[in-house]
Amino acid sequence: MARGEEPLLSQGRPSSDHSDERSVEEEDALLTGQHKQQPHKYGWAFWREVGLLTWAVIATVLVIIFAVLYSHQQQTSKPTPSGGGWKDGRPTGKRNLIFMVSDGMGPTSLSLTRTFRQTETGLPIDDVLVLDEHLIGQSRTRSTSSLVTDSAAGATAFSCGQKSYNGAISVLPNRDPCGTVLEAAKKAGYMTGLVVTTRITDATPACFAAHVNHREEEDKIAEQEVGDHPLGRVLDLMLGGGRCHFLPNSTAGSCRKDDRNIVDLAKKNGFSYVSDRKGFDGLNFGTNIKLPLLGLLADTDIPYEVDRRNMNDVYPSLDEMARTALAALKSATEDSDKGFFLMIEGSRIDHAGHGNDPVAQVHEVLAYDTAFASVLDFLEQDDVEGVLVGTSDHETGGLATARQLHETYPEYHWFPAVLANASHSAENLAYQLRDHIAGKHISPLDTGITRPPRSGDDDSDLENYIRHDLVEKGLGIYDITDAELGRLAHASSDPWPASYIFADIISRRAQVGWTTHGHSAVDVNIYASDPKQARPLRGNHENTEVGKFLREYLDLEKKVEDVTKELKEKGAGAWMGKTLEEGVVGGRGDHYAGDFRKRDVLGCGCVGEHSH
């Protein structure tokens, strides 16, 4: 091969100091068929070092990952539950069940409250309520007598797992009593409790521990709740309002129709009794309780949260009562192989809806959200298996976060900041107006506004009081119209009570809409602490399926049947109150039968009256 000519196989290769030698060797190998072994560029020592370095890096990364995971588990995991769980589709072992009812709270209540909270505190739009993070489904609410249920039929669906007529307190349309999950739980060895912000004799709590033909029999409900009951005492703890139904009618503050002293009856049946904030504080958040406990902390209903927070030395909050009950029941079941069943109700969300009061509404929902969070914290820290399920019995008010104020096409707005300026509920302002006109110094529900006794005030003085002391100071509204002012000044002759007028004044300015002072047929939300444990309630369900889940979680299906049988054997008698006419119990009210006038404007959520 002449010098200067490149070997055929080296064309295009880059040159190096050894290129000529390598080219000759490659040609020899092709001609002779023998390849000359070349030393490897990287020897064994090199690859050994690479392997060791790689392994060291991988090991370091794994150590870091495991350290982070362990730290996270230590910070966030709950104690290992003792007992509890599911086997072959059925629960096993010790467990606790907390059932929360947000009376009257529909999906729009959450929208209203969420946006109010974001606006009031400057939170971002993705900052949501605790409830929002635990939504798992919805419930359909119709009763046997109407497409629009009341709280009694709604709560009967939860307690008995069966549909009934509006007004029924754990009684079926055939007038038979139905065993409740709470009664069955007590019979099975569980501890039981009720916590509410309305009267403890109101429809929702009553449906778990009493049986009467109609919810208005609150005197009989009180008797049954303390043990004057075919099954004996089924409650270990009660916290709420409604003291007036437990006091004889010869006593100041009583609303009973007879002279029976139900507080004394409760004490004879072993109950300890607290009746005020001092007595409640003495319970020391559940660490100083002798069960069974009867706590009646208000004559009727505990004030709305927006008012109660200014009377914290008089009334405990829903959250305080819930935490007290949880601690007490946990301690009482410490050495038992059974846990407890506790029903907690945010009762006055419903009343705010009846009154069409958006200020009361948002603060009631926030108070319920706080209590819900406390129950979650309890379950997270408790060493016993447990689950929280929450839902509403119905929606109240036909609430809408929009309002058309004029005949022209509406603006797409609502103004939560208007609600943030208010410091009182419409109910509270109506009490103040009533007492001012009556010439009293301070309303029982007053929160700091004082006036001298009224003596000969003319309409001008009264209107000035309403404008400055009530509307401006109480609602934060400075553009009240003469027509609105006139209606409040002559509220005694107005077809609407003063509370409705105050509520309408602020609703219009916030552009919050309402369709009724009653209930609606809207589907309501279902919430749970653990969607896996509450799997049967995912999606859309009849409200009776919620009741079915409660029984199944505590493995009480057979026990509920036994309780129902025992109640039937006792017979439906005077203990269940007056027998209702067939028309009251009976057919479905889902066919139009003509327009009708409101039968009694004071019947739902008005000042001084009970709500339904």
Buried (B, 14 or more C-beta within 10 A) or exposed (E): EEEEEBBEEBEEEEEEEEBBEBBEBBBEEEEEEEEEEEEEEEEEEEEEEEEEEEEEEEEEEEEEEEEEEEEEEEEEEEEEBEBBEBEEEEBEBBBBBBBBBBBBBBBBBBBBBBBBBBBBEEEEEEEBBBBBEBBBBBBBBBBBBBEBBBBBBBBBBBBBBBBBBBBBBBBBBEBBBBBBBBBBBBBBEBBBBBBBBBBBBBBBBBBBBBBBBBBBBBBBBBBBBBBBBBBEBBBBBBBBBBBBBBBBEEEEEBBBEEEBBBBBBBBEBEBBBBBBBEBBBEBEBBEEBEBBBBBBBBBBBBBBBBBBBBBEEBBBBBBBBBBBBBBBBBBBBEEEEBBBBBBBBBBBBBBBBBBBBBBBBBBBBBBBBBBBBBBBEBBEEBEBBBBBBBBBBBBBBBBBBEBEEEEEEEEEEBEBEBBBBBBBBBBBBBBBBBBBBEEBEBBEBBBEBEBEEBEEBEEEEBBEBBBEBBBBBBBBBEEBEEEBBBBBBEBEEBEBBBBBBBBBBBBBBBBBBBEBBBBBBBBBBBBBBBBEBBEBBEEEBBBBBBBBBBBBBBBBBEBBEBBBEBBBEBEBEEBBBEBBEEEBBEEEBEEEEEEEEEEEBEBBBBBEBBBB
